[in-house]
Amino acid sequence: MVLKLIHTLDLPSHQSGGFDHGDIFEKSGFSFVAHTGNGTVEMYEGWEEVHLKTIASVPEASGVLCAQAEKLAFAASRGTGKILVLDGVTGATIRVVQAGSKPNGLAWDSRRHRLLAADVGDFHIRVVDTGDGRLIADEALPGRPRWCKYSSGLDRFVVNVHDPSEVAIVDPETAIVEALIPLSASGAHGLDIDEESGLAYVACDGGAVVSVDLEKRREVGKVGILPNPDVAWLNLKRGLLYCANSKPGVVQVVDVKGMRIKEEVPTEEGCHTVAFHQEAQKLHAYLPRSCRVAFYRES
């Protein structure tokens, strides 16, 4: 095994539920994770592995995303239909933006400084200006959205549609879907993008990771994994994709060049979400039963 457990950090306990998406500021190591069970966001420091603060009043906390250059963090609240704009250094709430009924997946357009929110309530995608809260665009998807990303190379939002299983290419100005790329595996879910190669990697609930050429807009590769994965994170330095699976509680590590499973690392049953710190080469796995974050490092 190459991915090794090095430490764990206790987070505030919850009675039921668990954690959802997390994200990390590469330079500072400040990290944010949606604590769905408590309706909060937890902020901790990933280099030294210290819990910093609890950000309250985020009912059904779900998507969390860090805008690296702007030092802003965004947290979606499915329970209120709002998104919190957070200071990435202090964790203070700068403003609250209305973004539909149940915003979940988030993507940051670093060129225009706008945020896309994918709504799992009404299956819409909305582009908002987080500076003044203006709604820029609002369009429907053909199905329930899962995770999404902004591709700087393509200058487009990339949004997974769960059923039918496909990848939507979205104009960042209008939120209009320019293309739908069908996938051979059902239930498009987790997503990450390698900007250098122009490939997107989609972890599908049907039990596969599918690689998609975003420029040619077609599927180009596939490897079988455990069914019902959640998030997927690329280790760009090593060409690895981490796929979290809650049952039995493992992270499957996919070599994306050979499209093969390299190893399988146990976490904890129910652990369906992770985040990856490229600079530190550390994987953060969020453990719902023991209310901890476990840190793994590539050796």
Residue frames relative to the residue before (quaternion, step in Angstrom):
aa qw qx qy qz dx dy dz
M 1.0000 0.0000 0.0000 0.0000 0.00 0.00 0.00
V 0.2731 -0.7755 0.5534 0.1333 3.57 -1.01 0.83
L 0.6892 0.4220 -0.2641 0.5265 3.58 1.08 -0.75
K 0.0270 -0.8517 0.5207 -0.0531 3.58 -0.32 1.28
L 0.4653 -0.6535 0.5267 0.2812 3.56 -1.10 0.81
I 0.1062 -0.8259 0.5528 0.0323 3.58 -0.76 1.05
H 0.8068 -0.0764 0.0977 0.5777 3.61 1.07 -0.62
T 0.1552 -0.7486 0.6265 0.1519 3.56 -1.33 0.25
L 0.1885 -0.7664 0.6065 0.0957 3.54 -1.24 0.58
D 0.3947 -0.7160 0.5270 0.2319 3.56 -0.82 1.01
L 0.1332 -0.7508 0.6426 0.0751 3.54 -1.12 0.85
P 0.6870 -0.4696 0.3228 0.4509 3.63 -1.16 0.32
S 0.4727 -0.7049 0.4570 0.2662 3.56 -0.93 0.91
H 0.1576 -0.7569 0.6239 0.1139 3.55 -1.32 0.36
Q 0.5336 -0.6385 0.4564 0.3151 3.55 -1.22 0.52
S 0.7869 -0.0653 0.0667 0.6099 3.57 1.05 -0.78
G 0.6737 0.4619 -0.3600 0.4507 3.56 -1.26 0.30
G 0.2441 -0.7774 0.5601 0.1497 3.55 -1.13 -0.56
F 0.6903 -0.4420 0.3718 0.4358 3.53 -1.08 -0.84
D 0.2103 -0.7356 0.6211 0.1698 3.53 -1.31 0.35
H 0.8541 -0.1671 0.0809 0.4858 3.58 -1.06 -0.63
G 0.0966 -0.7642 0.6346 0.0627 3.52 -1.26 0.61
D 0.0474 -0.7831 0.6185 0.0449 3.56 -1.27 0.30
I 0.2898 -0.7821 0.5470 0.0720 3.53 -1.25 0.64
F 0.3491 -0.6813 0.5962 0.2419 3.57 -1.10 0.74
E 0.4754 -0.7372 0.4057 0.2566 3.55 -0.56 1.24
K 0.7348 0.4339 -0.2558 0.4543 3.62 0.78 -0.95
S 0.7669 0.3861 -0.2028 0.4708 3.58 0.71 -1.07
G 0.3745 -0.7247 0.4946 0.3000 3.57 1.08 -0.67
F 0.4218 0.6830 -0.4898 0.3403 3.60 1.24 0.04
S 0.0968 -0.8219 0.5603 -0.0347 3.54 -0.77 1.14
F 0.1311 -0.7807 0.6094 0.0441 3.54 -1.11 0.79
V 0.0190 0.7891 -0.6138 0.0131 3.58 -1.00 0.81
A 0.4532 -0.6705 0.5199 0.2734 3.55 -1.03 0.85
H 0.1488 -0.7749 0.6112 0.0617 3.57 -0.73 1.11
T 0.2082 -0.8436 0.4861 0.0929 3.52 0.35 1.36
G 0.6376 0.5701 -0.3238 0.4044 3.57 0.98 -0.84
N 0.7651 0.3269 -0.1748 0.5264 3.58 1.14 -0.63
G 0.4057 -0.7072 0.4833 0.3190 3.60 1.21 -0.21
T 0.5708 0.5575 -0.3797 0.4683 3.55 1.06 0.86
V 0.2897 -0.6681 0.6287 0.2727 3.51 -1.42 -0.13
E 0.2430 -0.7647 0.5801 0.1401 3.57 -0.90 0.94
M 0.1625 -0.7642 0.6199 0.0736 3.54 -1.01 0.94
Y 0.1021 0.7842 -0.6060 0.0860 3.56 -0.87 0.96
E 0.4439 -0.6782 0.5215 0.2663 3.55 -1.28 0.34
G 0.3380 -0.8210 0.4362 0.1463 3.54 -0.49 1.27
W 0.5891 0.5630 -0.3874 0.4311 3.60 1.13 -0.43
E 0.7884 0.2865 -0.1320 0.5282 3.55 0.80 -1.10
E 0.3491 -0.7785 0.4583 0.2490 3.60 1.34 -0.14
V 0.4130 0.6782 -0.4776 0.3760 3.55 0.72 1.22
H 0.4001 -0.6901 0.5470 0.2540 3.59 -0.96 0.87
L 0.2495 -0.8124 0.5173 0.1008 3.58 -0.81 1.02
K 0.7881 -0.2283 0.1775 0.5434 3.60 0.74 -0.94
T 0.3463 -0.6827 0.5998 0.2329 3.51 -1.40 0.28
I 0.2052 -0.7642 0.6031 0.1011 3.55 -0.82 1.04
A 0.2474 -0.8291 0.4929 0.0920 3.56 -0.39 1.30
S 0.7839 0.3863 -0.2598 0.4107 3.53 -1.45 -0.02
V 0.4902 0.5900 -0.4791 0.4266 3.56 0.80 1.11
P 0.1022 -0.8418 0.5263 0.0620 3.63 0.54 1.12
E 0.8317 0.0263 -0.0931 0.5468 3.56 -0.91 1.03
A 0.0272 0.8292 -0.5536 0.0723 3.55 0.89 0.99
S 0.0381 -0.8272 0.5597 -0.0334 3.58 -0.79 1.02
G 0.8387 0.1389 -0.0680 0.5221 3.59 -0.14 -1.24
V 0.0035 -0.7543 0.6565 0.0042 3.56 -1.09 0.82
L 0.0277 0.8055 -0.5867 0.0787 3.56 -0.92 0.95
C 0.2365 -0.7656 0.5847 0.1266 3.57 -1.04 0.86
A 0.2306 -0.7225 0.6370 0.1377 3.57 -0.99 0.95
Q 0.3677 -0.8093 0.4103 0.2038 3.53 -0.05 1.38
A 0.7386 0.4343 -0.2524 0.4495 3.60 0.62 -1.10
E 0.7173 0.4594 -0.2429 0.4642 3.55 1.04 -0.84
K 0.2970 -0.7811 0.4882 0.2516 3.60 1.32 -0.27
L 0.4705 0.6201 -0.4678 0.4186 3.52 0.95 1.04
A 0.1550 -0.7468 0.6356 0.1195 3.55 -1.19 0.60
F 0.1923 -0.7717 0.5985 0.0965 3.56 -1.10 0.75
A 0.0655 -0.7962 0.6014 0.0037 3.54 -0.99 0.90
A 0.2652 -0.7800 0.5520 0.1286 3.56 -0.71 1.13
S 0.1613 -0.7636 0.6211 0.0714 3.54 -1.09 0.85
R 0.2772 -0.7825 0.5346 0.1586 3.57 -0.30 1.25
G 0.6382 0.5717 -0.3223 0.4024 3.57 1.12 -0.62
T 0.7750 0.3026 -0.1646 0.5298 3.60 1.17 -0.49
G 0.4222 -0.6965 0.4766 0.3310 3.60 1.19 -0.36
K 0.6084 0.5715 -0.3366 0.4359 3.56 1.23 0.36
I 0.2589 -0.7244 0.6153 0.1722 3.51 -1.37 0.34
L 0.2863 -0.7405 0.5854 0.1640 3.56 -0.92 0.96
V 0.2101 -0.7295 0.6371 0.1334 3.54 -1.01 0.89
L 0.0953 -0.8390 0.5354 -0.0191 3.56 -0.47 1.27
D 0.4878 -0.6020 0.5432 0.3234 3.53 -1.24 0.60
G 0.3946 -0.7688 0.4587 0.2068 3.58 -0.64 1.11
V 0.6618 0.4788 -0.3071 0.4884 3.59 1.27 -0.15
T 0.7956 0.2898 -0.1404 0.5131 3.58 0.90 -0.93
G 0.4104 -0.7101 0.4720 0.3233 3.57 1.16 -0.52
A 0.4336 0.7052 -0.4593 0.3221 3.60 1.27 0.06
T 0.4508 -0.6703 0.5186 0.2801 3.57 -1.12 0.71
I 0.2735 -0.7819 0.5434 0.1362 3.58 -0.61 1.16
R 0.7618 -0.1859 0.1398 0.6046 3.55 0.99 -0.92
V 0.3046 -0.7115 0.6010 0.1995 3.52 -1.37 0.26
V 0.1483 -0.8103 0.5665 0.0229 3.58 -0.81 1.09
Q 0.3772 -0.6975 0.5595 0.2412 3.57 -0.95 0.87
A 0.0417 0.8262 -0.5563 0.0792 3.59 -0.80 1.01
G 0.8037 -0.2773 0.1344 0.5091 3.58 0.74 1.05
S 0.7314 -0.4418 0.3084 0.4179 3.56 -1.22 -0.50
K 0.8080 -0.0426 0.0718 0.5832 3.60 0.82 -1.02
P 0.0654 -0.8168 0.5727 0.0229 3.62 0.34 1.18
N 0.0706 -0.8136 0.5770 -0.0079 3.55 -0.96 0.90
G 0.7923 0.2298 -0.1221 0.5519 3.60 0.33 -1.23
L 0.1113 -0.7988 0.5904 0.0315 3.58 -1.02 0.85
A 0.0031 -0.7730 0.6344 0.0004 3.56 -1.17 0.68
W 0.2575 -0.7895 0.5465 0.1080 3.59 -0.93 0.95
D 0.2692 -0.7351 0.6088 0.1284 3.52 -0.81 1.14
S 0.2358 -0.8237 0.5042 0.1079 3.57 -0.13 1.33
R 0.6052 0.5587 -0.3567 0.4408 3.61 1.21 -0.34
R 0.7915 0.2874 -0.1305 0.5233 3.60 0.87 -0.97
H 0.3411 -0.7566 0.4784 0.2870 3.56 1.31 -0.21
R 0.4854 0.6181 -0.4567 0.4167 3.51 0.82 1.14
L 0.3315 -0.7530 0.5463 0.1570 3.51 -1.21 0.65
L 0.2190 -0.7341 0.6253 0.1487 3.54 -1.07 0.80
A 0.1014 -0.7714 0.6269 0.0398 3.56 -0.98 0.95
A 0.2113 -0.7694 0.5943 0.1011 3.56 -0.79 1.09
D 0.2443 -0.8170 0.5166 0.0775 3.56 -0.57 1.25
V 0.2500 -0.7891 0.5467 0.1267 3.60 -0.66 1.13
G 0.5583 0.5950 -0.3906 0.4264 3.58 1.30 0.08
D 0.8272 0.1379 -0.0436 0.5430 3.58 0.77 -1.03
F 0.4412 -0.7293 0.4241 0.3059 3.60 1.35 0.18
H 0.4531 0.6450 -0.4792 0.3860 3.57 0.99 0.87
I 0.2303 -0.7008 0.6432 0.2053 3.52 -1.37 0.27
R 0.0874 -0.8038 0.5884 0.0039 3.54 -0.92 0.97
V 0.2189 -0.7415 0.6217 0.1251 3.54 -1.04 0.88
V 0.0270 -0.8150 0.5780 -0.0315 3.57 -0.71 1.10
D 0.3922 -0.6492 0.5979 0.2592 3.50 -1.31 0.57
T 0.2698 -0.8068 0.5036 0.1505 3.59 -0.34 1.21
G 0.5413 0.6232 -0.4019 0.3964 3.58 1.26 -0.16
D 0.8198 0.1228 -0.0532 0.5568 3.59 0.95 -0.86
G 0.5505 -0.6594 0.3743 0.3493 3.59 1.27 0.08
R 0.4224 0.7246 -0.4593 0.2924 3.62 1.26 0.09
L 0.3739 -0.6743 0.5900 0.2396 3.52 -1.17 0.72
I 0.2497 -0.7993 0.5343 0.1150 3.59 -0.56 1.18
A 0.7990 -0.0961 0.1151 0.5823 3.57 0.91 -0.93
D 0.0653 -0.7859 0.6148 -0.0103 3.56 -1.19 0.67
E 0.1294 0.8027 -0.5657 0.1373 3.58 -0.52 1.20
A 0.4691 -0.6720 0.5019 0.2765 3.56 -1.20 0.58
L 0.2949 -0.7082 0.6121 0.1921 3.53 -1.31 0.55
P 0.5706 -0.6121 0.4149 0.3572 3.61 -1.17 0.37
G 0.8003 0.0630 -0.0350 0.5952 3.60 1.25 -0.11
R 0.7371 -0.4175 0.2944 0.4424 3.55 -1.33 -0.07
P 0.3359 -0.7461 0.5332 0.2150 3.60 -0.77 0.95
R 0.2001 -0.7293 0.6342 0.1608 3.53 -1.23 0.53
W 0.8165 -0.1934 0.1079 0.5332 3.62 -0.74 -0.86
C 0.1381 -0.7841 0.6030 0.0504 3.55 -1.27 0.49
K 0.1125 -0.7722 0.6231 0.0533 3.55 -1.30 0.47
Y 0.3484 -0.6626 0.6017 0.2786 3.54 -1.35 0.24
S 0.2182 -0.7590 0.6011 0.1227 3.56 -0.90 0.98
S 0.3226 -0.7629 0.5295 0.1831 3.58 -0.51 1.17
G 0.6350 0.5400 -0.3324 0.4413 3.60 1.05 -0.69
L 0.7294 0.3913 -0.2141 0.5187 3.55 1.01 -0.84
D 0.2220 -0.7785 0.5271 0.2584 3.58 1.24 -0.60
R 0.5773 0.5260 -0.3998 0.4798 3.53 0.84 1.07
F 0.4451 -0.6139 0.5630 0.3288 3.51 -1.29 0.37
V 0.1741 -0.7505 0.6302 0.0965 3.55 -1.15 0.72
V 0.0242 -0.8264 0.5590 -0.0626 3.57 -0.57 1.20
N 0.3328 -0.7286 0.5630 0.2033 3.57 -0.87 0.95
V 0.1565 -0.7420 0.6458 0.0892 3.56 -1.05 0.88
H 0.4282 -0.7582 0.4368 0.2259 3.56 -0.64 1.17
D 0.7984 -0.0853 0.1125 0.5854 3.58 0.81 -1.00
P 0.4078 -0.2815 -0.8265 0.2670 1.54 -1.02 2.29
S 0.5383 -0.6575 0.4295 0.3057 3.56 -1.06 0.81
E 0.3190 0.7357 -0.5301 0.2755 3.55 -0.38 1.27
V 0.3844 -0.6842 0.5705 0.2422 3.51 -1.35 0.26
A 0.2238 -0.7812 0.5738 0.1026 3.56 -0.79 1.08
I 0.2136 -0.7323 0.6346 0.1241 3.55 -1.02 0.91
V 0.1010 -0.8512 0.5135 -0.0398 3.54 -0.48 1.30
D 0.4431 -0.6741 0.5314 0.2584 3.56 -0.96 0.95
P 0.4011 -0.7568 0.4597 0.2346 3.64 -0.63 1.05
E 0.6293 0.5394 -0.3376 0.4462 3.59 1.21 -0.40
T 0.8268 0.2620 -0.0814 0.4911 3.56 0.88 -0.99
A 0.3524 -0.7381 0.4772 0.3213 3.60 1.29 -0.44
I 0.4204 0.6926 -0.4778 0.3394 3.61 1.23 0.30
V 0.4208 -0.6938 0.5287 0.2489 3.57 -0.98 0.91
E 0.2612 -0.7951 0.5341 0.1196 3.57 -0.53 1.22
A 0.8041 -0.0304 0.0627 0.5904 3.57 1.03 -0.75
L 0.1794 -0.7362 0.6407 0.1234 3.53 -1.28 0.54
I 0.1678 -0.7951 0.5798 0.0589 3.55 -0.68 1.15
P 0.2929 -0.7810 0.5212 0.1808 3.62 -0.41 1.15
L 0.2520 -0.7657 0.5774 0.1300 3.54 -1.14 0.76
S 0.4817 -0.6859 0.4704 0.2761 3.56 -1.13 0.67
A 0.6810 0.4000 -0.2785 0.5465 3.60 1.31 -0.11
S 0.4650 -0.7036 0.4668 0.2662 3.59 -0.97 0.82
G 0.8379 0.2990 -0.1792 0.4201 3.53 -1.32 0.43
A 0.0310 -0.8113 0.5833 -0.0248 3.60 0.60 1.12
H 0.0098 -0.8316 0.5526 -0.0552 3.60 -0.70 1.06
G 0.8308 0.1503 -0.0769 0.5303 3.61 -0.08 -1.26
L 0.0764 -0.8178 0.5700 -0.0213 3.57 -1.13 0.70
D 0.1516 0.7337 -0.6609 0.0426 3.52 -1.18 0.72
I 0.2768 -0.7741 0.5585 0.1107 3.56 -1.24 0.56
D 0.2317 -0.7174 0.6416 0.1414 3.54 -1.08 0.85
E 0.3009 -0.7992 0.4940 0.1633 3.58 -0.21 1.27
E 0.6169 0.5678 -0.3536 0.4147 3.60 1.05 -0.67
S 0.7593 0.3528 -0.1934 0.5114 3.57 0.93 -0.88
G 0.3957 -0.7236 0.4729 0.3101 3.58 1.21 -0.44
L 0.5385 0.6255 -0.3960 0.4023 3.56 1.24 0.40
A 0.2134 -0.7286 0.6356 0.1401 3.53 -1.12 0.79
Y 0.1995 -0.7632 0.6044 0.1111 3.55 -1.12 0.75
V 0.1076 -0.8142 0.5704 -0.0091 3.53 -0.66 1.20
A 0.2223 -0.7524 0.6086 0.1189 3.57 -0.77 1.10
C 0.1557 -0.8354 0.5266 0.0222 3.55 -0.53 1.23
D 0.5529 -0.6372 0.4334 0.3168 3.56 -1.04 0.84
G 0.5996 0.5862 -0.3506 0.4171 3.58 1.18 -0.48
G 0.5947 -0.6072 0.3460 0.3973 3.58 1.30 -0.07
A 0.6633 0.4485 -0.3378 0.4946 3.59 0.78 0.99
V 0.2561 -0.6677 0.6624 0.2233 3.51 -1.38 0.36
V 0.1277 -0.7899 0.5990 0.0305 3.56 -0.79 1.10
S 0.2275 -0.7514 0.6013 0.1489 3.57 -0.97 0.86
V 0.1293 -0.8024 0.5825 0.0089 3.55 -0.96 0.99
D 0.3201 -0.7082 0.5986 0.1940 3.56 -0.93 0.96
L 0.3191 -0.7979 0.4801 0.1761 3.58 -0.34 1.25
E 0.6503 0.5108 -0.3277 0.4570 3.60 1.03 -0.68
K 0.7342 0.3897 -0.2195 0.5107 3.60 0.92 -0.92
R 0.2903 -0.8100 0.4645 0.2094 3.54 1.38 -0.25
R 0.6203 0.4896 -0.3867 0.4754 3.52 0.72 1.14
E 0.5649 -0.5795 0.4772 0.3426 3.53 -1.30 0.50
V 0.0949 -0.8297 0.5496 0.0236 3.58 -0.90 0.92
G 0.8195 0.0671 -0.0354 0.5680 3.63 1.18 -0.17
K 0.0535 -0.8011 0.5960 -0.0094 3.55 -1.26 0.42
V 0.0314 0.7695 -0.6378 0.0114 3.55 -1.13 0.72
G 0.4598 -0.6954 0.4838 0.2663 3.58 -1.00 0.83
I 0.0080 -0.7634 0.6458 -0.0060 3.56 -1.10 0.83
L 0.6913 -0.4141 0.3465 0.4801 3.58 -1.26 -0.14
P 0.5253 -0.6369 0.4494 0.3412 3.62 -1.04 0.62
N 0.8402 0.2455 -0.1923 0.4436 3.52 -1.39 0.44
P 0.1639 0.7601 -0.6054 0.1703 3.59 0.62 1.08
D 0.3293 -0.7076 0.5699 0.2573 3.58 -1.23 0.17
V 0.8478 0.0180 -0.0031 0.5300 3.60 -0.42 -1.15
A 0.1443 -0.7492 0.6388 0.0991 3.54 -1.33 0.41
W 0.0434 -0.8045 0.5921 -0.0173 3.58 -0.85 1.01
L 0.3336 -0.7415 0.5540 0.1788 3.54 -0.97 0.93
N 0.2142 -0.6756 0.6854 0.1672 3.51 -1.24 0.71
L 0.2762 -0.8222 0.4769 0.1423 3.55 -0.04 1.34
K 0.6270 0.5625 -0.3321 0.4245 3.57 1.06 -0.72
R 0.8033 0.3015 -0.1211 0.4992 3.58 0.95 -0.91
G 0.4368 -0.7178 0.4534 0.2974 3.59 1.25 -0.03
L 0.4936 0.6402 -0.4267 0.4055 3.55 1.03 0.86
L 0.1876 -0.7516 0.6220 0.1144 3.54 -1.20 0.65
Y 0.2191 -0.7779 0.5800 0.1028 3.57 -0.84 1.07
C 0.0636 -0.7968 0.6008 -0.0097 3.57 -0.73 1.12
A 0.2411 -0.7897 0.5525 0.1142 3.57 -0.65 1.16
N 0.0281 -0.7874 0.6156 -0.0174 3.54 -1.02 0.90
S 0.4119 -0.7679 0.4438 0.2088 3.55 -0.66 1.18
K 0.7717 0.1891 -0.1240 0.5945 3.59 1.16 -0.52
P 0.4990 -0.2449 -0.8199 0.1370 1.52 -1.25 2.19
G 0.6310 -0.4875 0.3441 0.4958 3.61 1.27 0.01
V 0.4417 0.6628 -0.4754 0.3737 3.55 0.44 1.27
V 0.2673 -0.6738 0.6454 0.2408 3.50 -1.41 0.17
Q 0.1949 -0.7610 0.6096 0.1059 3.54 -0.78 1.07
V 0.2303 -0.7794 0.5754 0.0919 3.54 -0.84 1.08
V 0.1293 -0.8116 0.5694 0.0216 3.56 -0.57 1.24
D 0.3193 -0.6905 0.6199 0.1923 3.54 -0.97 0.97
V 0.2635 -0.8284 0.4717 0.1477 3.59 -0.21 1.27
K 0.5822 0.5659 -0.3933 0.4314 3.61 1.16 -0.32
G 0.7633 0.3163 -0.1798 0.5339 3.57 0.97 -0.84
M 0.2694 -0.7780 0.5060 0.2573 3.57 1.36 -0.24
R 0.5007 0.5908 -0.4610 0.4333 3.51 0.61 1.28
I 0.5070 -0.6229 0.4917 0.3365 3.57 -1.19 0.49
K 0.2797 -0.7850 0.5361 0.1347 3.55 -0.71 1.11
E 0.7799 -0.1731 0.1237 0.5887 3.58 0.98 -0.83
E 0.2630 -0.7327 0.6077 0.1570 3.52 -1.37 0.27
V 0.1164 -0.8321 0.5423 0.0015 3.56 -0.55 1.21
P 0.3904 -0.7329 0.5001 0.2456 3.64 -0.70 0.99
T 0.1434 -0.7663 0.6201 0.0876 3.56 -1.09 0.77
E 0.6069 -0.4736 0.3902 0.5050 3.59 0.02 -1.34
E 0.5544 -0.6071 0.4324 0.3701 3.59 -0.95 0.78
G 0.7494 0.3322 -0.2826 0.4982 3.56 -0.87 1.00
C 0.5647 0.5928 -0.3935 0.4182 3.60 1.23 -0.27
H 0.0367 0.8351 -0.5420 0.0859 3.56 -0.25 1.30
T 0.7633 0.3349 -0.1748 0.5241 3.57 1.23 -0.06
V 0.0246 -0.7779 0.6265 -0.0411 3.53 -1.09 0.91
A 0.1386 -0.7365 0.6436 0.1552 3.55 -1.37 0.07
F 0.2403 -0.7917 0.5477 0.1246 3.57 -1.12 0.60
H 0.2496 -0.7508 0.6014 0.1108 3.53 -0.97 1.03
Q 0.3333 -0.7863 0.4876 0.1815 3.57 -0.19 1.32
E 0.6838 0.5179 -0.2987 0.4183 3.57 0.82 -1.01
A 0.7492 0.3743 -0.2028 0.5074 3.57 0.97 -0.86
Q 0.3035 -0.7577 0.5068 0.2775 3.58 1.28 -0.32
K 0.4822 0.6450 -0.4348 0.4029 3.56 0.99 0.97
L 0.2539 -0.7374 0.6111 0.1358 3.51 -1.04 0.92
H 0.1957 -0.7639 0.6071 0.0979 3.57 -0.91 1.01
A 0.0639 -0.7990 0.5980 0.0019 3.60 -0.61 1.13
Y 0.2765 -0.7930 0.5291 0.1216 3.57 -0.75 1.10
L 0.1875 -0.8273 0.5289 0.0266 3.53 -0.46 1.34
P 0.2879 -0.8215 0.4663 0.1576 3.61 -0.26 1.23
R 0.6624 0.5279 -0.3251 0.4207 3.60 0.96 -0.74
S 0.7766 0.3104 -0.1642 0.5231 3.57 0.93 -0.87
C 0.3666 -0.7662 0.4598 0.2592 3.61 1.34 0.05
R 0.5090 0.6170 -0.4325 0.4161 3.53 0.78 1.09
V 0.2810 -0.6585 0.6424 0.2735 3.49 -1.42 0.05
A 0.2023 -0.7711 0.5957 0.0985 3.56 -0.87 1.00
F 0.2392 -0.7771 0.5721 0.1076 3.55 -0.94 0.95
Y 0.0654 -0.7753 0.6282 -0.0001 3.53 -0.89 1.07
R 0.1406 -0.7955 0.5840 0.0793 3.57 -1.04 0.74
E 0.4377 -0.6544 0.5512 0.2764 3.53 -1.18 0.71
S 0.1767 -0.8039 0.5633 0.0720 3.57 -0.68 1.11
